[in-house]
Amino acid sequence: MTVPLTKAGRHAKIAELVKRHKVKSQPELARLLAEGGVEVTQATLSRDLDELGAMKLRADDGSLVYALPGEGGGRIPLTRVGSGETPAARLRRVAEELLVSAEASANLVIVRTPPGAAQFLASALDHADWESILGTVAGDDTVLVISRDPTGGTLLAEALVRLTDRRGQTA
């Protein structure tokens, strides 16, 4: 028997499945939802994944799997699917994949990412709980990182670039 869920309930079920399984495709996710009694169209599932900020990341076995950024409020320790990855290790990996540049001014750092990736990088920053970071605000391809230190932007930008093991990318 299928049980209709509210949008919020469906989103929670999707988040639970993506966390528990290495979900590689929308049809696979639709099947897992159906096994749990939730029937969903492909269009609705696609829209739900977009609204949840889902991205595909490389799993330990090299396959691409869905991952979700953390949600606001309390810090939810997100891990790479099946890896037990710490928030610090996750931040390093995400920064290596997504950080394009970091530019500082006073206590602000503008971080550039590929289109659509800013929220994912901001989530990794938020969950890493760096004491020097007051908070982040993400757009599509830009993250505003706010340093606690009124003059700490430059040091913070340099620390972010060091995560990627690249030099000369700060401006």
N, C-alpha and C positions, 0 to 999 in steps of 0.2 A: 504494500500500500504506500502511495506517495503522500507526503505531508507538505502542504504549501507553507512556505516560510515568508516572513517579512524580509525586506531587503537587508536590514541589519542582521537578521538571523542567518540569511544566506551568506552574507559577507563573513560572518563569524565562522560558519562551517567551511567556507573556502579557505580562510586563514588557517584553520585547524588542519585541514587536509594538506595544504602546502607545507605546513610545518612538519607534519608527520611522515609525508611521503615525498619521494623524488618525482614530482609531477613534471612530465616533459612536454605535455601538449594539452590543448583545450579538450579534445575528445577524451583523453585519459581522465582529466579532472571532472568532466561531465559524467563519466562512468562511475567514478568514486562518489560523486554526489548522488547519483541514482541508486547506488548500493546503500546509501544512507537514507533513502526515501525522498530525495530532493530532485525533482525533474526540472531541468532548465534548458532553454533554447541556447543555441550557439551564440546568437546575438546578445542575449542577456548575460551569458557567461563572459563574453568578450568585454561588454560594458562594465560588468562587476570587476573584472581584473584590472581594467583601466582605472576605475574609481578607487580601487585599493592600492594603486601605484605599483602593481606587480611588474617585475622585470625578470628576464631570464639571465641567470648566472651559471657559470661553469661549476658543476659538482666535482667531487673528488675523482670520479671515474671519467671525467672529461665531457660528460653529456651536459646539455643545457637544460636547466630546471627552473621552474618558477620560484621566485623569492619575493617576499613582501617587506617593505620598510616598516619600522616600528611606528606605533601610533603615539600621539601626544599623551601628556600626563606622566604617569610613572614610567620609569625606565624598565623596559622589557628586554632582558638579555637575549638578543637575537643571535642565532648561530647559523652557520652554513649548514645546509641540509646534510645530516649524517656525519658531521665532522667534529662536533664539540668545540668548535672554534670560539675563542674568547672575543669579547668586544674589541679589544685592542688589535688582535690579529685580523678581525673582520675589517676594521677601519683601514689598516695597512693594505689589505687586499683590494678593498673597494677604491681606496685612493690611487693605488697603482693602476687600476682599470679605468678610473673616471676623472681624476684630477688633471685638468689641462694646464691651469696656471693659478697663481695666488698673488694678489696685489694688496698692499696694506696702506692704510691711512689712519694715523692715531691709533684708536683701539678697534678699528674695523678692518676686516679682510674680505675682499671679493674673490671668490673662488669660482673659476669657470670649469664647466663640464661639457660633455657632448649633449646635444639636445635631448631632453627628457630624463636626464640622469641626476639633476640637482637634488631632488627630494631624497633620492636613495643615498647619495653621499652625505647630505645633511643628517639623515637618520643615523648613519654610521657614526658621524661626529657626535651627535647627541647621546648615543648609547655608549660611546667610549668614556663618557664622564670625565673629560679632561678638566681639571680644576681651573685652568686658565681660560676656558671658554664659558662665557655667560649664556650664550644661546646662539641659535642659527635661524635664518629665514631663507626658504628656498623658493626659487621660481622654476623655470623650465631648464635653463642651462647655467644658472648663476646661484651661488649660495653666499649670503651675507653671514659672516662669522663675526661675533662680537666678543672681544677680549675683555676680561675683568679688569685688566690693567689699563688705565687710560692711555698709556703709550705702548701697549704690548702688541699692537698689530703686526709690526715687522717681525718680531720673534715668533709670533704665532704662524705667520705666512711661511717663514723659513722652516718651522717644524713640520708644517703640512707638506711642503715640497720634499723634505727629507724622508717622509713616509714612502715616497715613490722612488727613492734612490736616484732621483734626477737632480741635476744641478742647473742653475741659471734660469729657472722657470719663474722665479718671483720677479715682480716688477716694482 
